[in-house]
Amino acid sequence: MKLITWNIQWARGMDNRVDPARVVAHARQMADFDVLCLQEVADNFPELDFNDETNQFARFAELLPGFTAIEGIGVDVDDGKGGRSRFGNLLLTRYPVAQALRHLLPWEAAETRNMPRTLIEAMALTPMGPVRLMTTHLEYSASELRAAQVEGIREAHRMALARHAKPRSAGPHTYRMTPSSPSAVLTGDFNMRPDDPVLAKLMAPFPGGEPPLVDLWPSVMGEAPHPPTANLFDQTYGQPGCLDYVLATPDLAARARAIVCDVETKVSDHQPILVEFDLS
């Protein structure tokens, strides 16, 4: 299973060209991916620098026929013209998605520029069995906001594990049973560097012994430092460093055979990460 995660800055490259097709083309150059997790996808948001009214959620789905597209909308506001402007994350996979959930992460008060954030959770039927594919984009402006969002992610993961351990009583139509799994992958732009204690909290053990989430970079690469995934070509928001990650439960971490960060591309202000999981 090949998975790519990428904060695409509404498909805006370092040349200020906004082009979803270029994003997909570069991801395909990296790998014949099975899962593509995108952060900062826009629909009808011409206020964003160099953007227009394009529904990028629909455009990416159009560019990847045969993939299921799961939207995770954080910002959904009146555009002042009778329509909606939307912004958030998008998960696309060629695997069947038995169930999709969208979690609105805690949105604490802070005197910073901030916005609502979401977590997509898609139960994908992969060759390894059902896997919960998750992607998110955490707040950059304040550690206390990220800390609250991390608690929301941990709770979503804990509840999914509890539902798997204690299957509910199924019924017809909206109550019918769907697959569950303790196996999970979490990707995204966490806006935290590797030594951030809030990141450590995200991966901390659970009191009940539930499977935690493991950072796949050290799991695969050992002592090699995380590569910079942001601010390589523009230091407006800080010095180059790692802000983007792929985490997984220990069973899937044991299957991760390769992880690569493309530090050369300028198709976004963040760098894409590719992980390959062994299916055997």
C-alpha positions as a Markdown table, in Angstrom:
| # | Residue | x | y | z |
|---|---|---|---|---|
| 1 | Met | 0.0 | 0.0 | 0.0 |
| 2 | Lys | 1.5 | 3.3 | -1.1 |
| 3 | Leu | 0.3 | 6.5 | 0.7 |
| 4 | Ile | 1.2 | 10.1 | 0.1 |
| 5 | Thr | 0.3 | 13.0 | 2.5 |
| 6 | Trp | 0.7 | 16.6 | 1.4 |
| 7 | Asn | -0.3 | 20.1 | 2.5 |
| 8 | Ile | -0.9 | 21.5 | -0.9 |
| 9 | Gln | -1.6 | 25.2 | 0.0 |
| 10 | Trp | -4.8 | 25.2 | -2.2 |
| 11 | Ala | -2.6 | 23.8 | -5.0 |
| 12 | Arg | -0.5 | 26.9 | -5.1 |
| 13 | Gly | 3.2 | 26.4 | -6.0 |
| 14 | Met | 6.1 | 28.5 | -5.0 |
| 15 | Asp | 5.7 | 30.1 | -8.5 |
| 16 | Asn | 2.2 | 31.3 | -7.3 |
| 17 | Arg | 0.5 | 29.1 | -9.9 |
| 18 | Val | -2.6 | 27.3 | -8.6 |
| 19 | Asp | -3.0 | 24.0 | -10.4 |
| 20 | Pro | -4.6 | 20.9 | -8.9 |
| 21 | Ala | -3.5 | 18.9 | -12.0 |
| 22 | Arg | 0.1 | 19.6 | -11.3 |
| 23 | Val | -0.3 | 18.4 | -7.7 |
| 24 | Val | -1.7 | 15.0 | -8.9 |
| 25 | Ala | 0.9 | 14.7 | -11.6 |
| 26 | His | 3.7 | 15.2 | -9.1 |
| 27 | Ala | 2.2 | 12.7 | -6.7 |
| 28 | Arg | 2.0 | 10.2 | -9.5 |
| 29 | Gln | 5.6 | 10.8 | -10.3 |
| 30 | Met | 6.4 | 9.9 | -6.7 |
| 31 | Ala | 4.4 | 6.6 | -6.8 |
| 32 | Asp | 1.4 | 4.8 | -8.1 |
| 33 | Phe | -0.3 | 5.7 | -4.9 |
| 34 | Asp | -3.3 | 4.0 | -3.4 |
| 35 | Val | -4.1 | 6.7 | -0.9 |
| 36 | Leu | -3.6 | 10.5 | -1.3 |
| 37 | Cys | -4.2 | 12.7 | 1.8 |
| 38 | Leu | -4.3 | 16.4 | 1.0 |
| 39 | Gln | -4.5 | 19.4 | 3.4 |
| 40 | Glu | -5.5 | 22.9 | 2.5 |
| 41 | Val | -8.0 | 22.2 | -0.2 |
| 42 | Ala | -10.3 | 25.1 | -1.2 |
| 43 | Asp | -13.7 | 25.5 | -2.8 |
| 44 | Asn | -14.9 | 28.9 | -4.0 |
| 45 | Phe | -12.2 | 30.8 | -2.1 |
| 46 | Pro | -10.9 | 33.5 | -4.4 |
| 47 | Glu | -9.7 | 35.5 | -1.4 |
| 48 | Leu | -6.8 | 33.1 | -1.0 |
| 49 | Asp | -3.7 | 34.4 | -2.7 |
| 50 | Phe | -3.7 | 33.7 | -6.5 |
| 51 | Asn | -6.8 | 31.4 | -6.2 |
| 52 | Asp | -10.2 | 31.5 | -7.9 |
| 53 | Glu | -13.7 | 30.1 | -7.4 |
| 54 | Thr | -12.7 | 26.5 | -8.4 |
| 55 | Asn | -14.2 | 23.7 | -6.3 |
| 56 | Gln | -10.9 | 21.9 | -5.8 |
| 57 | Phe | -12.6 | 19.0 | -3.9 |
| 58 | Ala | -14.5 | 18.2 | -7.1 |
| 59 | Arg | -11.5 | 18.9 | -9.3 |
| 60 | Phe | -9.3 | 16.4 | -7.4 |
| 61 | Ala | -12.0 | 13.7 | -7.6 |
| 62 | Glu | -12.3 | 14.4 | -11.3 |
| 63 | Leu | -8.5 | 14.0 | -11.7 |
| 64 | Leu | -8.5 | 10.6 | -10.0 |
| 65 | Pro | -11.3 | 8.5 | -11.5 |
| 66 | Gly | -11.7 | 5.2 | -9.7 |
| 67 | Phe | -10.8 | 6.8 | -6.4 |
| 68 | Thr | -13.2 | 7.5 | -3.6 |
| 69 | Ala | -13.0 | 11.1 | -2.4 |
| 70 | Ile | -13.8 | 11.9 | 1.2 |
| 71 | Glu | -14.1 | 15.6 | 2.1 |
| 72 | Gly | -13.3 | 17.0 | 5.5 |
| 73 | Ile | -14.6 | 20.6 | 5.6 |
| 74 | Gly | -13.3 | 22.8 | 8.5 |
| 75 | Val | -14.3 | 26.3 | 7.2 |
| 76 | Asp | -17.8 | 26.6 | 5.6 |
| 77 | Val | -18.8 | 30.2 | 5.3 |
| 78 | Asp | -21.2 | 32.4 | 3.3 |
| 79 | Asp | -19.5 | 33.8 | 0.3 |
| 80 | Gly | -21.7 | 36.9 | 0.2 |
| 81 | Lys | -23.2 | 35.9 | -3.2 |
| 82 | Gly | -25.6 | 33.1 | -2.2 |
| 83 | Gly | -23.0 | 30.4 | -2.1 |
| 84 | Arg | -20.5 | 28.8 | 0.3 |
| 85 | Ser | -16.8 | 29.1 | 0.6 |
| 86 | Arg | -15.2 | 25.9 | 2.0 |
| 87 | Phe | -11.7 | 24.9 | 3.1 |
| 88 | Gly | -10.3 | 21.8 | 4.6 |
| 89 | Asn | -8.8 | 18.4 | 3.9 |
| 90 | Leu | -9.4 | 15.7 | 1.3 |
| 91 | Leu | -8.7 | 11.9 | 1.4 |
| 92 | Leu | -8.7 | 10.0 | -1.9 |
| 93 | Thr | -8.2 | 6.2 | -2.1 |
| 94 | Arg | -8.6 | 3.6 | -4.8 |
| 95 | Tyr | -9.7 | 1.2 | -2.0 |
| 96 | Pro | -13.5 | 0.8 | -1.2 |
| 97 | Val | -14.4 | 3.0 | 1.8 |
| 98 | Ala | -16.9 | 1.1 | 3.9 |
| 99 | Gln | -17.6 | 4.1 | 6.2 |
| 100 | Ala | -16.4 | 7.7 | 6.4 |
| 101 | Leu | -16.5 | 9.9 | 9.5 |
| 102 | Arg | -15.7 | 13.6 | 9.9 |
| 103 | His | -14.7 | 14.7 | 13.3 |
| 104 | Leu | -14.8 | 18.4 | 14.2 |
| 105 | Leu | -11.8 | 18.9 | 16.4 |
| 106 | Pro | -12.0 | 21.0 | 19.6 |
| 107 | Trp | -11.9 | 24.7 | 18.8 |
| 108 | Glu | -10.7 | 26.5 | 21.9 |
| 109 | Ala | -10.6 | 30.2 | 22.3 |
| 110 | Ala | -7.3 | 32.0 | 21.7 |
| 111 | Glu | -6.4 | 35.6 | 20.8 |
| 112 | Thr | -4.7 | 34.4 | 17.6 |
| 113 | Arg | -5.7 | 34.0 | 14.0 |
| 114 | Asn | -7.2 | 30.5 | 14.0 |
| 115 | Met | -10.0 | 28.5 | 12.4 |
| 116 | Pro | -12.0 | 25.3 | 12.9 |
| 117 | Arg | -10.1 | 22.0 | 12.1 |
| 118 | Thr | -11.3 | 18.5 | 11.2 |
| 119 | Leu | -10.2 | 14.9 | 11.2 |
| 120 | Ile | -11.2 | 12.6 | 8.4 |
| 121 | Glu | -11.6 | 9.0 | 9.3 |
| 122 | Ala | -12.2 | 6.6 | 6.4 |
| 123 | Met | -12.5 | 2.8 | 6.9 |
| 124 | Ala | -10.7 | 1.5 | 3.8 |
| 125 | Leu | -10.9 | -2.1 | 2.7 |
| 126 | Thr | -7.3 | -2.7 | 1.8 |
| 127 | Pro | -5.5 | -5.9 | 0.9 |
| 128 | Met | -4.3 | -6.0 | 4.5 |
| 129 | Gly | -7.8 | -5.9 | 5.7 |
| 130 | Pro | -9.8 | -2.9 | 7.0 |
| 131 | Val | -7.7 | 0.1 | 7.9 |
| 132 | Arg | -8.8 | 3.4 | 9.4 |
| 133 | Leu | -7.2 | 6.1 | 7.2 |
| 134 | Met | -7.1 | 9.5 | 9.0 |
| 135 | Thr | -5.8 | 12.9 | 7.9 |
| 136 | Thr | -5.9 | 16.3 | 9.6 |
| 137 | His | -4.3 | 19.7 | 9.7 |
| 138 | Leu | -3.7 | 21.2 | 13.1 |
| 139 | Glu | -3.7 | 24.9 | 14.1 |
| 140 | Tyr | -0.4 | 26.6 | 13.6 |
| 141 | Ser | -0.9 | 29.7 | 15.7 |
| 142 | Ala | -1.0 | 28.4 | 19.3 |
| 143 | Ser | 0.2 | 25.4 | 21.2 |
| 144 | Glu | -2.9 | 25.3 | 23.4 |
| 145 | Leu | -5.1 | 25.0 | 20.3 |
| 146 | Arg | -3.0 | 22.1 | 19.0 |
| 147 | Ala | -3.1 | 20.4 | 22.4 |
| 148 | Ala | -6.9 | 20.5 | 22.5 |
| 149 | Gln | -7.0 | 19.1 | 18.9 |
| 150 | Val | -4.6 | 16.3 | 19.9 |
| 151 | Glu | -7.0 | 15.3 | 22.7 |
| 152 | Gly | -9.8 | 15.2 | 20.1 |
| 153 | Ile | -7.8 | 12.9 | 17.8 |
| 154 | Arg | -6.8 | 10.7 | 20.7 |
| 155 | Glu | -10.4 | 10.4 | 21.8 |
| 156 | Ala | -11.6 | 9.6 | 18.2 |
| 157 | His | -8.9 | 6.9 | 18.0 |
| 158 | Arg | -9.8 | 5.5 | 21.5 |
| 159 | Met | -13.5 | 5.3 | 20.6 |
| 160 | Ala | -12.8 | 3.5 | 17.3 |
| 161 | Leu | -10.8 | 0.9 | 19.2 |
| 162 | Ala | -13.5 | 0.6 | 21.8 |
| 163 | Arg | -16.2 | 0.1 | 19.1 |
| 164 | His | -14.0 | -2.6 | 17.5 |
| 165 | Ala | -13.6 | -4.4 | 20.9 |
| 166 | Lys | -17.3 | -4.1 | 21.7 |
| 167 | Pro | -19.3 | -4.4 | 18.4 |
| 168 | Arg | -22.7 | -2.7 | 18.5 |
| 169 | Ser | -26.0 | -4.3 | 17.9 |
| 170 | Ala | -26.7 | -4.0 | 14.2 |
| 171 | Gly | -30.0 | -3.3 | 12.4 |
| 172 | Pro | -31.4 | -2.4 | 9.0 |
| 173 | His | -30.7 | 0.6 | 6.8 |
| 174 | Thr | -28.8 | 3.3 | 8.8 |
| 175 | Tyr | -28.1 | 0.9 | 11.6 |
| 176 | Arg | -26.4 | -1.8 | 9.4 |
| 177 | Met | -23.0 | -3.1 | 10.5 |
| 178 | Thr | -19.9 | -1.7 | 8.9 |
| 179 | Pro | -16.3 | -3.1 | 9.2 |
| 180 | Ser | -14.1 | -1.9 | 12.1 |
| 181 | Ser | -10.4 | -2.2 | 12.7 |
| 182 | Pro | -7.8 | -1.5 | 15.4 |
| 183 | Ser | -5.3 | -0.8 | 12.6 |
| 184 | Ala | -5.0 | 2.9 | 11.7 |
| 185 | Val | -2.8 | 5.5 | 9.9 |
| 186 | Leu | -2.8 | 9.2 | 10.8 |
| 187 | Thr | -1.3 | 11.7 | 8.4 |
| 188 | Gly | -1.2 | 15.4 | 8.1 |
| 189 | Asp | 0.3 | 18.8 | 8.7 |
| 190 | Phe | 0.6 | 18.8 | 12.5 |
| 191 | Asn | 2.3 | 22.2 | 12.7 |
| 192 | Met | 4.7 | 20.8 | 15.4 |
| 193 | Arg | 8.3 | 20.0 | 15.2 |
| 194 | Pro | 9.6 | 16.5 | 16.3 |
| 195 | Asp | 10.6 | 17.7 | 19.8 |
| 196 | Asp | 7.2 | 19.3 | 20.6 |
| 197 | Pro | 5.7 | 17.9 | 23.8 |
| 198 | Val | 2.2 | 18.1 | 22.2 |
| 199 | Leu | 3.4 | 15.7 | 19.5 |
| 200 | Ala | 4.7 | 13.4 | 22.2 |
| 201 | Lys | 1.2 | 13.5 | 23.8 |
| 202 | Leu | -0.4 | 12.5 | 20.5 |
| 203 | Met | 1.7 | 9.3 | 20.5 |
| 204 | Ala | 1.5 | 8.7 | 24.3 |
| 205 | Pro | 0.3 | 5.3 | 25.6 |
| 206 | Phe | -3.4 | 5.0 | 26.6 |
| 207 | Pro | -4.3 | 4.1 | 30.2 |
| 208 | Gly | -6.3 | 1.1 | 28.9 |
| 209 | Gly | -3.5 | -0.3 | 26.9 |
| 210 | Glu | -5.1 | 0.5 | 23.5 |
| 211 | Pro | -2.6 | 0.6 | 20.6 |
| 212 | Pro | -1.0 | 4.0 | 20.4 |
| 213 | Leu | 0.2 | 5.8 | 17.3 |
| 214 | Val | 3.8 | 5.5 | 16.2 |
| 215 | Asp | 5.9 | 8.0 | 14.2 |
| 216 | Leu | 6.9 | 6.1 | 11.0 |
| 217 | Trp | 10.0 | 8.2 | 10.2 |
| 218 | Pro | 12.1 | 6.9 | 13.1 |
| 219 | Ser | 10.3 | 3.5 | 12.9 |
| 220 | Val | 11.7 | 3.1 | 9.4 |
| 221 | Met | 14.7 | 5.3 | 9.3 |
| 222 | Gly | 16.1 | 4.8 | 12.8 |
| 223 | Glu | 18.3 | 7.6 | 14.1 |
| 224 | Ala | 18.1 | 9.7 | 10.8 |
| 225 | Pro | 16.6 | 13.1 | 11.6 |
| 226 | His | 13.2 | 14.0 | 10.2 |
| 227 | Pro | 13.6 | 15.9 | 7.0 |
| 228 | Pro | 12.3 | 19.5 | 6.7 |
| 229 | Thr | 8.8 | 19.4 | 5.3 |
| 230 | Ala | 8.0 | 23.1 | 5.4 |
| 231 | Asn | 9.6 | 26.6 | 5.0 |
| 232 | Leu | 12.3 | 25.3 | 2.7 |
| 233 | Phe | 11.9 | 27.9 | 0.0 |
| 234 | Asp | 10.1 | 30.7 | 1.9 |
| 235 | Gln | 10.8 | 31.4 | 5.6 |
| 236 | Thr | 7.8 | 33.7 | 6.1 |
| 237 | Tyr | 6.4 | 31.3 | 8.7 |
| 238 | Gly | 9.7 | 30.2 | 10.3 |
| 239 | Gln | 12.9 | 28.3 | 9.6 |
| 240 | Pro | 12.8 | 25.0 | 7.6 |
| 241 | Gly | 11.7 | 22.1 | 9.7 |
| 242 | Cys | 9.5 | 19.0 | 10.0 |
| 243 | Leu | 5.8 | 19.8 | 10.5 |
| 244 | Asp | 4.2 | 16.9 | 8.5 |
| 245 | Tyr | 4.0 | 13.3 | 9.6 |
| 246 | Val | 2.7 | 9.8 | 9.0 |
| 247 | Leu | 1.8 | 7.9 | 12.2 |
| 248 | Ala | 0.4 | 4.4 | 12.5 |
| 249 | Thr | -0.6 | 1.8 | 15.0 |
| 250 | Pro | 2.2 | -0.6 | 15.8 |
| 251 | Asp | 0.9 | -3.4 | 13.6 |
| 252 | Leu | 1.1 | -1.2 | 10.6 |
| 253 | Ala | 4.3 | 0.4 | 11.7 |
| 254 | Ala | 5.8 | -3.1 | 11.5 |
| 255 | Arg | 4.7 | -3.3 | 7.8 |
| 256 | Ala | 6.2 | 0.1 | 6.8 |
| 257 | Arg | 9.1 | -0.7 | 4.6 |
| 258 | Ala | 9.9 | 2.7 | 3.1 |
| 259 | Ile | 9.3 | 6.4 | 3.8 |
| 260 | Val | 10.5 | 9.2 | 1.6 |
| 261 | Cys | 10.1 | 13.0 | 1.8 |
| 262 | Asp | 10.5 | 14.9 | -1.4 |
| 263 | Val | 12.5 | 18.0 | -0.4 |
| 264 | Glu | 13.0 | 19.2 | -4.0 |
| 265 | Thr | 9.5 | 19.9 | -5.3 |
| 266 | Lys | 8.2 | 23.5 | -5.2 |
| 267 | Val | 4.6 | 22.5 | -6.1 |
| 268 | Ser | 3.5 | 23.6 | -2.7 |
| 269 | Asp | 5.0 | 25.4 | 0.4 |
| 270 | His | 5.1 | 22.0 | 2.1 |
| 271 | Gln | 6.8 | 18.8 | 1.0 |
| 272 | Pro | 5.0 | 15.5 | 0.3 |
| 273 | Ile | 5.7 | 12.3 | 2.2 |
| 274 | Leu | 5.4 | 8.8 | 0.7 |
| 275 | Val | 5.1 | 5.7 | 2.8 |
| 276 | Glu | 5.0 | 2.1 | 1.5 |
| 277 | Phe | 3.5 | -0.6 | 3.5 |
| 278 | Asp | 4.3 | -4.3 | 2.9 |
| 279 | Leu | 1.1 | -6.2 | 2.2 |
| 280 | Ser | 2.5 | -9.7 | 3.0 |
